[in-house]
Amino acid sequence: MTLSTWLSLLTLCLMGAMFPGASLAVVLRQTLNNSRLHGVVTGIAHALGIGLYALLSVLGLVLLLQQSPLLFKGISYAGAAYLLWLGYQGLRAQPNGGQTSNPLAAPASLRDAARDGFLMALFNPKVGLYFLALFSQFVHVGMSFAAKSVFVGTITLVDGAWYVLVAALLSQGQMLVWLRQHQVWIERSLGVILILLALRILLQ
């Protein structure tokens, strides 16, 4: 892979990671509702899910999404259901910062944070379309192992670095204070956004 090709790949990775959407909402919810570490774990797990898509791309398996409408619809509906569930959790946010009316409810575990990040990447149908529409130009027959490694590694590292940075910035000083003060409305707003995204997927 030449330097110019890699720079093009890097640019697309940055654009994809920085574009606001359901993934950003999930990282924000975990950071705000639990801790910086939860947000970081969510971001890393999301990157692993994106990296899995990248790996499937170089193996040619992502093309199955294009060739099998039934498979694509199945992934889309699973993703929509997951977004609806996350959105419902957000709508249940209480003024005390929890998602339930029980003040003694335990905070989410790091395993829960990792699950949310990974499944958000795995069940987001837009990720598959993004790889088909944009990243497919970097994958070709006879691609060397080194080029495949650079492709998968770049996509995974950029995605993970971006969401780890987001979690770190959102959990700093005055930003965190402001988020905590408006936490219940932020949670509910994110819940509405996630539900709207789910409905959009179902109605397409």
RATA-V822952 format. One record per pair of residues at least 12 apart in sequence whose C-alpha atoms are under 10 Angstrom apart, sorted by the first residue. I is the first residue (numbers start at 1). J is the second residue. If there is no record, write none. Layout:
[[I	J] [I	J]]
This chain:
[[1	138] [1	143] [1	144] [1	146] [1	147] [1	148] [1	150] [1	151] [2	147] [5	137] [5	138] [6	138] [6	147] [6	150] [6	151] [6	154] [8	135] [8	138] [9	134] [9	135] [9	137] [9	138] [9	150] [9	151] [9	154] [9	155] [10	151] [10	154] [10	155] [10	158] [11	158] [12	130] [12	134] [12	135] [12	155] [13	134] [13	135] [13	154] [13	155] [13	156] [13	157] [13	158] [13	159] [13	162] [14	155] [14	158] [14	159] [14	161] [14	162] [15	159] [16	127] [16	130] [16	155] [16	158] [16	159] [17	47] [17	50] [17	155] [17	158] [17	159] [17	160] [17	161] [17	162] [17	163] [18	158] [18	159] [18	162] [18	163] [18	166] [21	193] [21	194] [21	197] [22	83] [22	86] [22	120] [22	121] [22	124] [22	190] [22	193] [22	194] [22	195] [22	197] [22	198] [23	42] [23	43] [23	46] [23	116] [23	117] [23	118] [23	119] [23	120] [23	121] [23	124] [23	163] [23	194] [24	42] [24	43] [24	117] [24	120] [24	162] [24	163] [24	166] [24	167] [24	190] [25	86] [25	87] [25	186] [25	187] [25	189] [25	190] [25	191] [25	193] [25	194] [26	39] [26	42] [26	43] [26	46] [26	83] [26	86] [26	87] [26	113] [26	116] [26	117] [26	120] [26	190] [26	191] [26	194] [27	39] [27	40] [27	41] [27	42] [27	43] [27	44] [27	46] [27	113] [27	116] [27	117] [27	163] [27	164] [27	166] [27	167] [27	170] [28	42] [28	43] [28	163] [28	166] [28	167] [28	170] [28	171] [28	179] [28	186] [28	187] [28	190] [29	42] [29	86] [29	90] [29	113] [29	167] [29	183] [29	186] [29	187] [29	190] [29	191] [30	42] [30	43] [30	108] [30	110] [30	112] [30	113] [30	114] [30	116] [30	117] [30	167] [31	113] [31	166] [31	167] [31	168] [31	170] [31	171] [31	176] [32	97] [32	167] [32	170] [32	171] [32	176] [32	179] [32	180] [32	183] [32	186] [32	187] [33	93] [33	97] [33	98] [33	99] [33	107] [33	108] [33	179] [33	180] [33	183] [33	184] [33	187] [34	97] [34	98] [34	107] [34	108] [34	109] [34	110] [34	113] [35	107] [35	108] [35	110] [35	167] [35	168] [35	171] [36	164] [36	166] [36	167] [36	168] [36	169] [36	170] [36	171] [36	172] [36	176] [37	110] [37	113] [37	164] [37	167] [37	168] [37	171] [38	108] [38	109] [38	110] [38	111] [38	112] [38	113] [38	114] [38	167] [39	110] [39	113] [39	114] [39	117] [39	163] [39	164] [39	165] [39	166] [39	167] [39	168] [39	170] [39	171] [40	110] [40	113] [40	114] [40	117] [40	160] [40	161] [40	162] [40	163] [40	164] [40	165] [40	166] [40	167] [40	168] [41	110] [41	111] [41	112] [41	113] [41	114] [41	115] [41	116] [41	117] [41	118] [41	160] [41	163] [41	164] [41	167] [42	110] [42	111] [42	112] [42	113] [42	114] [42	115] [42	116] [42	117] [42	118] [42	119] [42	120] [42	160] [42	163] [42	164] [42	167] [43	113] [43	114] [43	116] [43	117] [43	118] [43	159] [43	160] [43	161] [43	162] [43	163] [43	164] [43	165] [43	166] [43	167] [44	113] [44	114] [44	117] [44	118] [44	156] [44	157] [44	159] [44	160] [44	161] [44	162] [44	163] [44	164] [45	111] [45	113] [45	114] [45	115] [45	116] [45	117] [45	118] [45	119] [45	120] [45	121] [45	156] [45	159] [45	160] [45	163] [46	113] [46	114] [46	115] [46	116] [46	117] [46	118] [46	119] [46	120] [46	121] [46	122] [46	156] [46	159] [46	160] [46	163] [47	117] [47	118] [47	121] [47	155] [47	156] [47	157] [47	158] [47	159] [47	160] [47	161] [47	162] [47	163] [47	164] [48	114] [48	117] [48	118] [48	121] [48	122] [48	155] [48	156] [48	157] [48	159] [48	160] [49	117] [49	118] [49	119] [49	120] [49	121] [49	122] [49	123] [49	127] [49	156] [49	159] [49	160] [50	117] [50	118] [50	120] [50	121] [50	122] [50	124] [50	127] [50	128] [50	131] [50	152] [50	155] [50	156] [50	157] [50	159] [50	160] [51	121] [51	122] [51	151] [51	152] [51	153] [51	154] [51	155] [51	156] [51	157] [51	159] [51	160] [52	118] [52	121] [52	122] [52	152] [52	155] [52	156] [53	121] [53	122] [53	127] [53	128] [53	131] [53	152] [53	155] [53	156] [54	127] [54	128] [54	131] [54	135] [54	136] [54	139] [54	148] [54	149] [54	151] [54	152] [54	153] [54	154] [54	155] [54	156] [55	148] [55	149] [55	151] [55	152] [55	153] [55	155] [55	156] [56	131] [56	152] [57	128] [57	131] [57	132] [57	135] [57	136] [57	138] [57	139] [57	140] [57	148] [57	151] [57	152] [58	135] [58	136] [58	138] [58	139] [58	140] [58	141] [58	143] [58	145] [58	147] [58	148] [58	149] [58	151] [58	152] [59	139] [59	148] [60	136] [60	139] [60	140] [60	141] [62	128] [62	129] [62	131] [62	132] [62	136] [63	128] [63	129] [63	131] [63	132] [63	136] [65	125] [65	128] [65	129] [65	132] [66	128] [66	129] [66	132] [72	123] [72	125] [72	128] [72	129] [73	125] [73	201] [73	202] [74	123] [74	125] [75	122] [75	123] [75	124] [75	125] [75	128] [76	123] [76	124] [76	125] [76	126] [76	128] [76	198] [76	201] [76	202] [76	204] [77	123] [77	124] [77	125] [77	198] [77	199] [77	201] [77	202] [78	119] [78	122] [78	123] [78	124] [78	125] [78	198] [78	202] [79	119] [79	120] [79	121] [79	122] [79	123] [79	124] [79	125] [79	126] [79	197] [79	198] [79	201] [79	202] [80	123] [80	124] [80	125] [80	194] [80	195] [80	196] [80	197] [80	198] [80	199] [80	200] [80	201] [80	202] [81	123] [81	195] [81	198] [81	199] [81	201] [81	202] [82	116] [82	119] [82	120] [82	123] [82	124] [82	194] [82	195] [82	198] [83	119] [83	120] [83	123] [83	124] [83	191] [83	193] [83	194] [83	195] [83	196] [83	197] [83	198] [83	199] [83	201] [84	191] [84	192] [84	193] [84	194] [84	195] [84	196] [84	197] [84	198] [84	199] [85	191] [85	194] [85	195] [85	198] [86	116] [86	190] [86	191] [86	192] [86	194] [86	195] [86	198] [87	187] [87	188] [87	189] [87	190] [87	191] [87	192] [87	193] [87	194] [87	195] [87	196] [87	197] [87	198] [88	188] [88	190] [88	191] [88	192] [88	194] [88	195] [89	187] [89	188] [89	190] [89	191] [90	184] [90	185] [90	186] [90	187] [90	188] [90	189] [90	190] [90	191] [90	192] [90	193] [90	194] [90	195] [91	184] [91	185] [91	186] [91	187] [91	188] [91	189] [91	190] [91	191] [91	192] [91	195] [92	184] [92	187] [92	188] [92	191] [93	183] [93	184] [93	185] [93	186] [93	187] [93	188] [93	191] [94	183] [94	184] [94	185] [94	187] [94	188] [95	181] [95	182] [95	183] [95	184] [95	185] [96	180] [96	183] [96	184] [97	180] [97	181] [97	182] [97	183] [97	184] [97	185] [97	187] [98	183] [98	184] [98	187] [99	184] [99	187] [99	188] [124	198] [124	201] [125	201] [126	201] [135	151] [135	155] [138	151] [139	151]]
